[in-house]
Amino acid sequence: MTEQKKKGIAILGSTGSIGTQALDVIEAHKDKFEVLVLTAENNVDLLIKQAKKFKPDSVVIGNESLYELLKEALEDEFIKVYTGKNALSQIVEHTNVDVVLTAMVGYAGLLPTVNAIKAGKRIALANKETLVVAGELITELSKKHKAEIIPVDSEHSAIFQCLVGELHNEIEKIYLTASGGPFRTFTMEEMQHIKLHQALKHPTWNMGAKITIDSASMMNKGLEAIEAKWLFDLKPEQIDVIIHPQSIVHSIVQFEDSSMKAQMGLPDMKLPIQYALSFPNRIKSKFQRFNFLDYPNLSFEQADLKKFRNLAISFEVMKLGGNAPCIMNAANEIAVDAFLNEKTGFMQISEIIEKTLEKVKYIAHPDLDDYIYYDNEARRVAKEFI
């Protein structure tokens, strides 16, 4: 039997939650995957450790002030060292890279993803903001350059898995499940007094600070709804969000004959990461197995759009389209950063987003330059409301 060539993997954002778990998956399957590129923005110490362990062809540090430190630490490792935003965007074109895992947080993932698509790479997409900000552009580019986009988010991976073998069948509706976050049972009065330490305690998932706050405000689910629209070519009315506190059913597809398919399992991001890297094949894993007897009751609730205003805003901008999702995303990144630095309150996050959407000009058919401009403009405006 012919030995299969290892897939060359580039991990953009290797020091974050998704990036580190992806490296765990790769380490468990050294016969199938090879790390060729690792990138980080600021966490140079962890990047150095990862580079020494996995010995990639190249590493990139986004923060140029850390370049010399990184270069010196790796001078005996025969690893190419680069720095800056241009290097981040260009490194994905590496000839031997088969899969680009985009695990950078926020808008920063857009330009590297665009370049990877233009280079015809398979994209394992863990950066939902890329499709939120520029969904129309990204989907057009992926078709033009025949670049596959395989979702890594647990919910989108679930939908994707449910659709394998079903592409000729019409989707009636999809249901994205949400744990409800730490404030699912809070009253409106209690929501007014949320502290940072409370918002950083997610009941199910262990994630980075920004994504954890987005989950607490349910902006994360709103971003996922917009991402799903582009990934699966859906209308906003075909997308629903339901609260599922146990986080066992990761999402559901309902077909036009009324049949429903769900993908289930214990909450573990390594499964969707591994699936995206190995697709179309499933490979053996040592992940913990789900036992129905441990979960005799799976419950579902409607999402409260009054309490979680960010979810309602997300559906509004999804219907608007154009640069509205880009403006929302930029304002949210600024507002969440302000909350993490205790410069604004939790409930003020959605207020800042709404005010920014009102003030920044709406463009119905933006191009890449427009996205870049209005991302910067929305950030500038959002800061005025903090």
C-alpha positions as CSV (number, residue, x, y, z in Angstrom):
1,M,0.0,0.0,0.0
2,T,1.4,3.4,-1.0
3,E,2.3,5.6,1.9
4,Q,0.3,8.8,2.0
5,K,2.0,12.2,1.9
6,K,1.7,14.1,5.1
7,K,-0.5,17.2,4.9
8,G,1.5,20.4,5.4
9,I,-0.2,22.7,7.9
10,A,0.1,26.4,8.5
11,I,-1.4,27.6,11.8
12,L,-2.2,31.3,11.9
13,G,-2.5,32.1,15.6
14,S,-0.7,29.0,17.0
15,T,-0.4,30.4,20.6
16,G,-4.2,30.8,21.1
17,S,-6.7,28.3,22.3
18,I,-7.5,26.8,18.9
19,G,-3.9,26.9,17.8
20,T,-2.5,25.1,20.8
21,Q,-5.3,22.4,20.5
22,A,-4.5,22.0,16.8
23,L,-0.9,21.3,17.7
24,D,-2.1,18.6,20.1
25,V,-4.1,17.0,17.3
26,I,-1.1,17.2,15.0
27,E,1.2,15.7,17.6
28,A,-1.2,12.8,18.1
29,H,-1.1,12.1,14.3
30,K,2.5,12.8,13.3
31,D,2.2,10.3,10.5
32,K,-0.6,12.4,8.8
33,F,0.3,16.0,9.5
34,E,3.4,18.2,9.4
35,V,3.7,21.7,10.8
36,L,5.2,24.1,8.2
37,V,4.2,27.5,9.5
38,L,3.4,28.9,12.9
39,T,2.4,32.5,13.6
40,A,1.6,34.6,16.7
41,E,0.9,38.3,17.4
42,N,2.5,38.9,20.8
43,N,3.1,35.6,22.6
44,V,6.7,35.2,21.6
45,D,7.7,32.9,24.5
46,L,5.1,30.2,23.6
47,L,5.9,30.6,19.9
48,I,9.5,29.9,20.6
49,K,8.6,26.7,22.5
50,Q,6.3,25.6,19.7
51,A,8.9,26.2,17.1
52,K,11.6,24.3,18.9
53,K,9.2,21.4,19.5
54,F,7.6,21.1,16.0
55,K,10.4,22.6,13.9
56,P,8.3,24.3,11.2
57,D,9.9,25.7,8.0
58,S,8.8,29.2,9.0
59,V,7.5,31.3,11.9
60,V,6.0,34.8,11.9
61,I,5.6,37.2,14.8
62,G,3.1,40.0,14.1
63,N,4.6,42.4,16.6
64,E,7.7,43.7,14.9
65,S,9.3,44.7,18.2
66,L,9.6,41.0,19.2
67,Y,11.3,40.0,15.9
68,E,14.9,40.1,17.2
69,L,14.1,38.2,20.3
70,L,12.4,35.5,18.2
71,K,15.2,35.4,15.6
72,E,17.9,35.1,18.3
73,A,16.1,32.3,20.1
74,L,15.7,30.2,16.9
75,E,19.1,31.0,15.3
76,D,20.3,27.4,15.7
77,E,17.0,25.8,14.6
78,F,17.2,26.3,10.8
79,I,13.8,28.0,10.9
80,K,13.0,31.0,8.8
81,V,11.8,33.9,10.9
82,Y,9.6,36.8,9.7
83,T,7.7,39.7,11.2
84,G,4.9,42.1,10.4
85,K,1.4,42.1,8.8
86,N,2.7,41.6,5.2
87,A,4.7,38.5,6.3
88,L,1.5,37.1,8.0
89,S,-0.4,37.6,4.7
90,Q,2.3,36.2,2.5
91,I,3.4,33.2,4.5
92,V,0.2,31.3,3.7
93,E,1.3,31.1,0.0
94,H,4.1,28.6,1.1
95,T,4.3,26.0,-1.7
96,N,4.1,22.9,0.5
97,V,1.2,24.1,2.7
98,D,-1.9,22.1,2.0
99,V,-4.2,23.5,4.8
100,V,-4.2,26.9,6.4
101,L,-5.8,26.9,9.8
102,T,-6.9,30.5,10.5
103,A,-7.1,30.7,14.3
104,M,-6.3,34.4,14.6
105,V,-8.8,36.3,16.7
106,G,-10.9,39.1,15.1
107,Y,-10.5,41.2,11.9
108,A,-6.8,40.4,11.8
109,G,-7.5,37.1,10.1
110,L,-9.1,38.7,7.0
111,L,-6.1,39.5,4.8
112,P,-4.1,36.3,5.4
113,T,-7.3,34.3,4.6
114,V,-7.8,36.2,1.4
115,N,-4.2,35.5,0.4
116,A,-4.5,31.8,1.3
117,I,-7.7,31.5,-0.8
118,K,-6.0,33.2,-3.8
119,A,-3.1,30.7,-3.4
120,G,-5.7,27.9,-3.7
121,K,-5.2,26.5,-0.2
122,R,-7.7,24.6,1.8
123,I,-8.9,26.9,4.6
124,A,-9.7,25.4,8.0
125,L,-11.7,28.4,9.2
126,A,-11.6,29.1,12.9
127,N,-11.7,32.9,12.5
128,K,-15.5,33.6,12.1
129,E,-14.9,37.4,11.7
130,T,-13.4,36.8,8.2
131,L,-16.9,35.7,6.9
132,V,-18.7,38.2,9.1
133,V,-16.8,41.2,7.8
134,A,-16.4,40.1,4.1
135,G,-18.6,37.1,3.5
136,E,-19.6,38.0,-0.1
137,L,-16.0,38.7,-1.1
138,I,-14.6,35.5,0.6
139,T,-17.2,33.2,-0.9
140,E,-16.7,34.7,-4.4
141,L,-12.9,34.3,-4.1
142,S,-13.1,30.7,-2.8
143,K,-15.2,29.7,-5.9
144,K,-12.9,31.6,-8.3
145,H,-9.7,30.0,-6.9
146,K,-11.3,26.6,-6.0
147,A,-10.2,26.9,-2.4
148,E,-12.2,24.7,0.0
149,I,-13.4,26.3,3.3
150,I,-13.9,23.8,6.1
151,P,-15.4,25.3,9.2
152,V,-13.7,24.7,12.6
153,D,-16.3,26.3,14.9
154,S,-18.0,23.4,16.7
155,E,-21.5,24.6,15.4
156,H,-20.4,25.1,11.8
157,S,-18.5,21.9,11.8
158,A,-21.6,20.2,13.0
159,I,-23.7,21.7,10.2
160,F,-20.9,20.8,7.7
161,Q,-20.8,17.2,9.0
162,C,-24.6,16.9,8.7
163,L,-24.5,18.0,5.1
164,V,-21.9,15.5,3.9
165,G,-23.8,13.4,1.3
166,E,-26.7,15.9,1.3
167,L,-25.5,18.6,-1.0
168,H,-28.2,17.8,-3.6
169,N,-30.9,18.2,-0.9
170,E,-32.6,21.5,0.0
171,I,-32.0,22.9,3.5
172,E,-35.2,24.2,5.1
173,K,-33.5,25.5,8.3
174,I,-30.5,25.2,10.5
175,Y,-30.4,25.5,14.3
176,L,-27.2,26.8,15.9
177,T,-27.0,25.7,19.5
178,A,-25.7,28.0,22.3
179,S,-24.9,27.1,25.9
180,G,-26.5,30.4,26.9
181,G,-23.3,31.5,28.7
182,P,-22.9,32.4,32.3
183,F,-25.9,34.8,32.3
184,R,-28.6,32.6,30.9
185,T,-30.7,32.7,34.1
186,F,-29.9,36.3,35.0
187,T,-32.7,38.9,35.2
188,M,-32.5,42.2,33.3
189,E,-31.8,43.8,36.7
190,E,-28.9,41.4,37.4
191,M,-27.5,42.0,33.9
192,Q,-26.9,45.7,34.8
193,H,-24.4,44.7,37.4
194,I,-22.2,42.2,35.7
195,K,-18.5,42.2,36.6
196,L,-15.6,41.2,34.4
197,H,-14.7,38.1,36.5
198,Q,-18.3,36.8,36.1
199,A,-18.2,37.3,32.3
200,L,-14.9,35.5,32.0
201,K,-16.4,32.3,33.5
202,H,-17.9,30.3,30.7
203,P,-19.9,27.3,31.9
204,T,-18.8,24.9,29.1
205,W,-15.9,26.0,26.9
206,N,-12.4,27.1,27.7
207,M,-11.5,29.9,25.3
208,G,-9.6,33.1,25.0
209,A,-10.8,36.3,26.8
210,K,-12.3,38.0,23.8
211,I,-14.3,35.0,22.6
212,T,-15.4,34.3,26.2
213,I,-16.9,37.8,26.5
214,D,-18.5,37.4,23.1
215,S,-20.1,34.2,24.3
216,A,-21.4,35.8,27.5
217,S,-23.0,38.6,25.4
218,M,-24.1,36.1,22.8
219,M,-22.4,38.2,20.1
220,N,-20.4,35.0,19.4
221,K,-23.6,33.3,18.3
222,G,-24.6,36.3,16.2
223,L,-21.3,36.2,14.4
224,E,-21.8,32.5,13.9
225,A,-25.2,33.1,12.4
226,I,-23.7,35.5,9.8
227,E,-20.9,33.1,9.1
228,A,-23.4,30.3,8.6
229,K,-25.3,32.4,6.0
230,W,-22.2,32.5,3.8
231,L,-20.8,29.1,4.5
232,F,-24.1,27.3,3.7
233,D,-25.6,29.9,1.3
234,L,-28.7,30.5,3.5
235,K,-31.2,33.4,4.0
236,P,-31.4,34.9,7.4
237,E,-34.9,33.4,8.0
238,Q,-33.3,29.9,7.5
239,I,-31.1,30.4,10.6
240,D,-32.3,30.0,14.1
241,V,-30.4,30.0,17.5
242,I,-31.6,27.8,20.3
243,I,-30.2,27.6,23.9
244,H,-28.9,24.2,24.8
245,P,-27.1,24.4,28.2
246,Q,-25.6,20.9,28.1
247,S,-23.7,21.7,24.8
248,I,-24.0,18.1,23.6
249,V,-26.0,18.8,20.4
250,H,-23.6,21.0,18.5
251,S,-26.1,22.0,15.8
252,I,-29.0,20.7,13.6
253,V,-30.0,20.7,10.0
254,Q,-33.6,20.4,9.0
255,F,-34.4,19.4,5.4
256,E,-37.4,20.2,3.3
257,D,-38.9,16.7,4.0
258,S,-38.9,17.7,7.7
259,S,-36.1,15.2,8.6
260,M,-33.5,16.6,11.0
261,K,-29.9,15.7,11.4
262,A,-27.8,16.7,14.5
263,Q,-24.1,16.2,15.2
264,M,-23.5,15.3,18.9
265,G,-20.7,14.8,21.3
266,L,-18.9,16.0,24.4
267,P,-17.8,19.7,24.0
268,D,-14.2,19.4,22.8
269,M,-12.8,21.7,20.1
270,K,-10.1,19.1,19.1
271,L,-12.8,17.1,17.3
272,P,-13.8,19.8,14.8
273,I,-10.2,20.8,14.4
274,Q,-9.1,17.2,13.6
275,Y,-12.1,16.8,11.2
276,A,-11.2,20.0,9.3
277,L,-7.5,18.9,9.0
278,S,-8.4,15.3,7.9
279,F,-11.5,15.9,5.8
280,P,-12.9,14.0,3.9
281,N,-11.5,11.2,6.1
282,R,-12.2,10.6,9.8
283,I,-9.2,9.4,11.8
284,K,-9.1,7.5,15.0
285,S,-9.0,9.6,18.2
286,K,-8.6,9.1,21.9
287,F,-11.1,11.8,22.7
288,Q,-13.5,11.1,25.6
289,R,-16.7,9.3,24.4
290,F,-20.2,10.6,25.1
291,N,-22.5,8.4,27.2
292,F,-26.3,9.0,27.0
293,L,-26.7,7.8,30.5
294,D,-24.6,10.6,31.8
295,Y,-27.0,13.1,30.2
296,P,-30.5,11.7,30.7
297,N,-32.0,15.1,30.0
298,L,-31.1,17.4,27.1
299,S,-32.9,20.7,27.2
300,F,-33.6,23.5,24.7
301,E,-34.8,27.1,25.2
302,Q,-35.5,30.1,23.1
303,A,-32.8,32.8,23.1
304,D,-33.9,36.0,24.9
305,L,-33.2,38.8,22.4
306,K,-34.1,41.6,24.9
307,K,-31.5,40.4,27.4
308,F,-28.9,39.6,24.7
309,R,-29.3,42.6,22.5
310,N,-26.1,41.6,20.5
311,L,-27.8,38.6,19.1
312,A,-30.7,40.7,17.8
313,I,-28.2,43.3,16.3
314,S,-26.4,40.5,14.5
315,F,-29.6,39.3,12.7
316,E,-30.4,42.9,11.8
317,V,-27.0,43.6,10.2
318,M,-27.1,40.2,8.5
319,K,-30.4,41.3,6.7
320,L,-28.8,44.7,5.9
321,G,-25.6,43.2,4.5
322,G,-23.1,45.4,2.8
323,N,-20.6,46.9,5.2
324,A,-23.0,46.7,8.2
325,P,-21.5,43.4,9.6
326,C,-18.0,44.9,9.2
327,I,-19.0,47.9,11.2
328,M,-20.7,45.8,13.9
329,N,-17.7,43.5,14.2
330,A,-15.2,46.4,14.5
331,A,-17.3,48.2,17.1
332,N,-17.7,45.0,19.1
333,E,-13.9,44.4,19.1
334,I,-13.4,47.9,20.5
335,A,-16.2,47.6,23.1
336,V,-15.1,44.2,24.3
337,D,-11.5,45.4,24.7
338,A,-12.9,48.4,26.7
339,F,-14.9,46.0,28.9
340,L,-11.8,43.7,29.4
341,N,-9.9,46.8,30.5
342,E,-12.8,47.8,32.8
343,K,-13.4,51.1,30.9
344,T,-17.1,50.3,30.1
345,G,-19.9,48.1,31.5
346,F,-21.1,44.8,30.1
347,M,-24.5,46.1,28.9
348,Q,-22.8,49.1,27.3
349,I,-21.1,46.8,24.7
350,S,-24.3,46.6,22.7
351,E,-25.0,50.3,23.1
352,I,-21.6,51.2,21.7
353,I,-22.2,48.9,18.7
354,E,-25.7,50.4,18.0
355,K,-24.4,54.0,18.2
356,T,-21.5,53.1,15.9
357,L,-23.8,51.5,13.3
358,E,-25.9,54.7,13.4
359,K,-22.9,57.0,12.8
360,V,-20.8,55.1,10.3
361,K,-21.9,55.3,6.6
362,Y,-23.6,52.2,5.2
363,I,-22.3,50.9,1.9
364,A,-24.4,48.3,0.1
365,H,-21.7,46.8,-2.2
366,P,-18.3,47.2,-0.6
367,D,-15.0,46.0,-2.1
368,L,-11.9,44.9,-0.1
369,D,-10.7,48.5,0.2
370,D,-14.1,49.5,1.6
371,Y,-13.9,46.8,4.2
372,I,-10.5,48.0,5.3
373,Y,-11.6,51.6,5.4
374,Y,-14.8,51.0,7.3
375,D,-13.2,48.7,9.7
376,N,-10.8,51.5,10.7
377,E,-13.6,54.1,10.6
378,A,-15.9,52.0,12.9
379,R,-13.1,51.5,15.4
380,R,-12.4,55.2,15.5
381,V,-16.1,56.0,16.0
382,A,-16.7,53.3,18.6
383,K,-13.8,54.7,20.7
384,E,-15.8,58.0,20.9
385,F,-18.6,56.3,22.8
386,I,-16.3,54.8,25.5
